[in-house]
Amino acid sequence: AIKRLAQGTAHNRIALHGLGGSGKTQIALEFVYRCASERDCDVYWVHGGGVQKFREGFTAIAQHVRIPLPGAETDQEGFLLNIRRWFEGLASGDWILVIDNAD
């Protein structure tokens, strides 16, 4: 099932949920492919199936866009806030963030 979240805000949020193996990732891939082919946008894909994979995904984004990485494990919250601010500072529609397999 697809559910649109936070309508009326600067950014659209869509949640795709269902049983494992029902094709959610394939639907997300098709959505991203269609959106990216219609307009010029950046796509960021993060695996949300665990804290370590989630952190690795956002670390890779930070490295790609040159956001400073945290010096210590205790600064992870500040690190994620910096990435959030970076995404919020981008123009609406210029990017798509997919968090795949987020339970």
N, C-alpha and C positions, 0 to 999 in steps of 0.2 A: 504494500500500500504506500502511496505517496501522500505526504502531508506538508502543506506550505506553512511555515512558521514565521512569526514576526512580520506580518504584512504591514506596510506603511512606514517601514524604517528605511534607512538609506541602502541597506543591503538585503537581498532576499535570502531566506534560509529555507531549505527544503529537506525534509527527513524522509528517507526511504527505509521502510522496515518490513520485516517478514521473517519467515522461517529460514534457517540456514539451508543453503543449496537451492533457494527459489529463484536465483538469478538477479539479485539486487546489484551486485558488482557489474554485471553485464549491462543492466539498465543504466547505471551511473556512467559507464564507459560510453554508451551510445549518446546519452545526454551531453556529456562533455564534448564528444566528437562533433555533434551537431552545433552546439553553441560556439565552439572554437572555429568551426568552418564558416559560420555566419558573421563573426566579428573577430577582430584581433584581440585576443585575451590570453593571459598566462594561466596555466593550470598547475595546481599544487595538489599532490596526492599524498596523504598521510595514512599509515596503517594504525588503526585505533584499537587493535586487539590486545593491547597490554601496555603498561607504563613505559617499558623500555623501547618498544617499537614506536610508540607515540612520540617520545622524546627524540629518538633518532630521526624521525620524519621532520620534526620541526627544527632540529639541529641542521639537517640538510638544507632546509629552506633558508635558514639564517645564513648559512655559509654561501648559498647561491646569491642572496640579495645583500650580503655583506653587513648583517646585523651582528654586533659583537656577541661572542659566546660567553656564557657565564664562567667565571673562574673557579667556582666552587659548587658542589652539589646543592648547597643550601640556597643558592641564588636562582634556582629553577623557576620559582614563581615570578621573579622579576624578569627573567629571560622570556617566559611565556607572555608576560604583559607587554614586553617590548615588541614581540612578534605581532601580538594583537593590535597594538598601536600602529605598527607598520601596515598591516592589512587595512585597518580603518582609515589610514591616510591615503590609500590608493583610491582612484576614481571608481565609482560604482560601475560594474560591468566590465572592468578591465581584467578581472581575475575570477577564477573558480577554485575553491578549496574543497576537496573531497576528503572526508575522514571515513575511510573504509573499515568495515568490520568492528565498529564501535559498539560494544555491548552495553 
